[in-house]
Amino acid sequence: MTLLRTFHDGSALEFGAGRFDAWCVYLTRPGRSRYPPRDADYFAQLRSLAARHGAQRLYADFLAIYHRTTKESSPHVFEMIYHMAKAYGDDDLEVDVLLSLLYAGMIAEENKRRARLRKRVKRLGVHQVLIENIPPEEAATFSRGKTWDVIDFECTVRQF
């Protein structure tokens, strides 16, 4: 396991071996075992936060992270996320963990061997949930069974 970040409540975000590669993102919450969060779960969190704070605001913050995502994790980006999250008031920890999780997921996508879409696939899901108002479960499974060029077209149509 590679520790990426520890949060003020004791939660931890890590990379580790998964079923397919060494880029599985794991979250450990206080009192819970380490687990790999599901897209549908954190997309549902995004939708809930958007109802309280605005979808455009969350998407803009996500894009700031997206544009800084490379194959390497950056303490500066995690620091930026921490400061962004402070602006969400009582939801600051939830936003901090969620945006950090999305960042780690995009890093993982950037590092997957033979992946053609890279971090764009995560952006597609976030866009579908926050901007297109697609249900989280549907956005999470949208890419399943589709070839990379079909998903690439979906990203291109949305201009990303």
Secondary structure as GFF3:
##gff-version 3
##sequence-region A 1 160
A	DSSP	beta_strand	2	6	.	.	.	ID=ss1
A	DSSP	beta_strand	12	16	.	.	.	ID=ss2
A	DSSP	beta_strand	24	28	.	.	.	ID=ss3
A	DSSP	alpha_helix	39	53	.	.	.	ID=ss4
A	DSSP	alpha_helix	55	66	.	.	.	ID=ss5
A	DSSP	alpha_helix	75	86	.	.	.	ID=ss6
A	DSSP	three_ten_helix	89	91	.	.	.	ID=ss7
A	DSSP	alpha_helix	92	111	.	.	.	ID=ss8
A	DSSP	alpha_helix	120	130	.	.	.	ID=ss9
A	DSSP	alpha_helix	136	141	.	.	.	ID=ss10
A	DSSP	alpha_helix	148	157	.	.	.	ID=ss11
###
